[in-house]
Amino acid sequence: MIGLFLSTPGKDSVMGKIDPLVKLFFTFVYAILVVVVKGFIPYLILGVGLLPLLFLSGSGFMHYLKRLWGFSFLFLFTLLFHLFLTPGKVLFHVWIFRGTLDGLLNGVLFSVRLLLLILSAAILNLTTQPFDMAERLNILFRRVPFTGVREFPFLLSLSMRFVPQVFYEGRRIVYAQRARGVNMPWAKRIFSLLFPLVYSSLRKAETLGFALNARGYVPGEIPSPVYRRGFLPGDILLSIYTIALLTLIILI
């Protein structure tokens, strides 16, 4: 049920066995490099540097292609936006719009940026189980002095449990209404779905509160991990790879 929203097909791959914090560090550094750098050579290096990680993620080319297809409208909009609204040497006319050479180059540049950002985030998403990420984030927030900030990993894990639950409850209510032959206008159908869904969510939240009290949960206290994880060779290699990629881009 949770897999409906949080599918991680590459969790058993080479990348899936690396520490989520190390992968998060790579994604953060890579995103900064993609936004900051300019020129063909740096983007070529960033694109080639991402290929080994795509291969080691074990998700398959078609899986990434399906993810990118959902952003096809964004790529097209970015390209056309820069093509027709950037001043420069005119290449062609379409009614009142003028396509320029500078606009074409900027559109391709920003589209490549979006492509690299989406792929790097997809590697993290497809190879990391969200609950593992939430547990490892406890390490980062353990020494934060602010109570509200330290509860972020716990809230993240709760949200990842509740979203699939709400989706499942909503689908169950819709199927129940269809089985009863309910035929109402669109607005009434929304309200007939909304109220049972809100009631069910509040009931589950109340049950969760009772369970937390029974287990002695104290707000602001960071729970100890179930399994202690050391720094494995894969974590070291990805950290070195990230630093090497950063150094190479800086030297160019």
BELPE-V538391 format. One record per residue. N is the residue number from 1. RES is the residue in one letter. SS is DSSP state (helix for helix, strand for strand, loop for the rest). NEAR is the number of other C-alpha atoms within 10 Angstrom. Layout:
<<N & RES & SS & NEAR> <N & RES & SS & NEAR>>
//
This chain:
<<1 & M & loop & 11> <2 & I & helix & 14> <3 & G & helix & 9> <4 & L & helix & 10> <5 & F & loop & 11> <6 & L & loop & 18> <7 & S & loop & 16> <8 & T & loop & 18> <9 & P & loop & 19> <10 & G & loop & 22> <11 & K & loop & 19> <12 & D & loop & 14> <13 & S & loop & 15> <14 & V & loop & 15> <15 & M & helix & 25> <16 & G & helix & 23> <17 & K & helix & 16> <18 & I & loop & 21> <19 & D & loop & 22> <20 & P & helix & 24> <21 & L & helix & 18> <22 & V & helix & 19> <23 & K & helix & 25> <24 & L & helix & 17> <25 & F & helix & 15> <26 & F & helix & 22> <27 & T & helix & 20> <28 & F & helix & 14> <29 & V & helix & 15> <30 & Y & helix & 22> <31 & A & helix & 18> <32 & I & helix & 13> <33 & L & helix & 20> <34 & V & helix & 20> <35 & V & helix & 13> <36 & V & helix & 8> <37 & V & loop & 16> <38 & K & loop & 11> <39 & G & loop & 8> <40 & F & helix & 9> <41 & I & helix & 12> <42 & P & helix & 17> <43 & Y & helix & 19> <44 & L & helix & 11> <45 & I & helix & 13> <46 & L & helix & 19> <47 & G & helix & 18> <48 & V & helix & 11> <49 & G & helix & 15> <50 & L & helix & 16> <51 & L & helix & 12> <52 & P & helix & 10> <53 & L & helix & 15> <54 & L & helix & 18> <55 & F & helix & 15> <56 & L & helix & 16> <57 & S & loop & 24> <58 & G & loop & 20> <59 & S & loop & 20> <60 & G & loop & 13> <61 & F & helix & 10> <62 & M & helix & 9> <63 & H & helix & 13> <64 & Y & helix & 16> <65 & L & helix & 11> <66 & K & helix & 10> <67 & R & helix & 13> <68 & L & helix & 18> <69 & W & helix & 11> <70 & G & loop & 10> <71 & F & loop & 14> <72 & S & helix & 12> <73 & F & helix & 11> <74 & L & helix & 14> <75 & F & helix & 20> <76 & L & helix & 13> <77 & F & helix & 14> <78 & T & helix & 18> <79 & L & helix & 20> <80 & L & helix & 17> <81 & F & helix & 16> <82 & H & helix & 22> <83 & L & helix & 25> <84 & F & helix & 23> <85 & L & helix & 14> <86 & T & loop & 20> <87 & P & loop & 14> <88 & G & loop & 15> <89 & K & loop & 12> <90 & V & strand & 15> <91 & L & strand & 13> <92 & F & strand & 12> <93 & H & strand & 11> <94 & V & strand & 8> <95 & W & loop & 6> <96 & I & loop & 6> <97 & F & strand & 11> <98 & R & strand & 19> <99 & G & strand & 22> <100 & T & strand & 21> <101 & L & helix & 19> <102 & D & helix & 19> <103 & G & helix & 24> <104 & L & helix & 19> <105 & L & helix & 15> <106 & N & helix & 18> <107 & G & helix & 23> <108 & V & helix & 19> <109 & L & helix & 19> <110 & F & helix & 17> <111 & S & helix & 18> <112 & V & helix & 16> <113 & R & helix & 18> <114 & L & helix & 20> <115 & L & helix & 17> <116 & L & helix & 20> <117 & L & helix & 19> <118 & I & helix & 16> <119 & L & helix & 20> <120 & S & helix & 22> <121 & A & helix & 17> <122 & A & helix & 20> <123 & I & helix & 25> <124 & L & helix & 23> <125 & N & helix & 21> <126 & L & helix & 22> <127 & T & helix & 26> <128 & T & loop & 28> <129 & Q & loop & 18> <130 & P & helix & 20> <131 & F & helix & 17> <132 & D & helix & 13> <133 & M & helix & 19> <134 & A & helix & 20> <135 & E & helix & 20> <136 & R & helix & 18> <137 & L & helix & 18> <138 & N & helix & 19> <139 & I & helix & 16> <140 & L & helix & 12> <141 & F & helix & 17> <142 & R & loop & 18> <143 & R & loop & 10> <144 & V & loop & 11> <145 & P & loop & 10> <146 & F & loop & 11> <147 & T & helix & 14> <148 & G & helix & 10> <149 & V & helix & 12> <150 & R & helix & 22> <151 & E & loop & 17> <152 & F & helix & 16> <153 & P & helix & 21> <154 & F & helix & 18> <155 & L & helix & 12> <156 & L & helix & 17> <157 & S & helix & 16> <158 & L & helix & 15> <159 & S & helix & 12> <160 & M & helix & 16> <161 & R & helix & 16> <162 & F & helix & 16> <163 & V & helix & 15> <164 & P & helix & 17> <165 & Q & helix & 17> <166 & V & helix & 16> <167 & F & helix & 15> <168 & Y & helix & 16> <169 & E & helix & 18> <170 & G & helix & 18> <171 & R & helix & 14> <172 & R & helix & 13> <173 & I & helix & 16> <174 & V & helix & 15> <175 & Y & helix & 12> <176 & A & helix & 12> <177 & Q & helix & 15> <178 & R & helix & 11> <179 & A & helix & 9> <180 & R & loop & 8> <181 & G & loop & 9> <182 & V & loop & 11> <183 & N & loop & 10> <184 & M & loop & 10> <185 & P & loop & 8> <186 & W & helix & 9> <187 & A & helix & 8> <188 & K & helix & 11> <189 & R & helix & 14> <190 & I & helix & 11> <191 & F & helix & 11> <192 & S & helix & 15> <193 & L & helix & 16> <194 & L & helix & 14> <195 & F & helix & 11> <196 & P & helix & 14> <197 & L & helix & 20> <198 & V & helix & 14> <199 & Y & helix & 11> <200 & S & helix & 16> <201 & S & helix & 16> <202 & L & helix & 12> <203 & R & helix & 12> <204 & K & helix & 15> <205 & A & helix & 14> <206 & E & helix & 12> <207 & T & helix & 11> <208 & L & helix & 13> <209 & G & helix & 13> <210 & F & helix & 11> <211 & A & helix & 12> <212 & L & helix & 12> <213 & N & helix & 10> <214 & A & helix & 9> <215 & R & loop & 9> <216 & G & loop & 8> <217 & Y & loop & 13> <218 & V & loop & 10> <219 & P & loop & 11> <220 & G & loop & 16> <221 & E & loop & 11> <222 & I & loop & 18> <223 & P & loop & 12> <224 & S & loop & 11> <225 & P & loop & 11> <226 & V & loop & 7> <227 & Y & loop & 7> <228 & R & loop & 7> <229 & R & loop & 9> <230 & G & loop & 8> <231 & F & loop & 10> <232 & L & loop & 11> <233 & P & helix & 10> <234 & G & helix & 15> <235 & D & helix & 19> <236 & I & helix & 14> <237 & L & helix & 13> <238 & L & helix & 19> <239 & S & helix & 16> <240 & I & helix & 12> <241 & Y & helix & 14> <242 & T & helix & 20> <243 & I & helix & 14> <244 & A & helix & 12> <245 & L & helix & 18> <246 & L & helix & 17> <247 & T & helix & 11> <248 & L & helix & 13> <249 & I & helix & 16> <250 & I & helix & 11> <251 & L & helix & 6> <252 & I & loop & 8>>
//
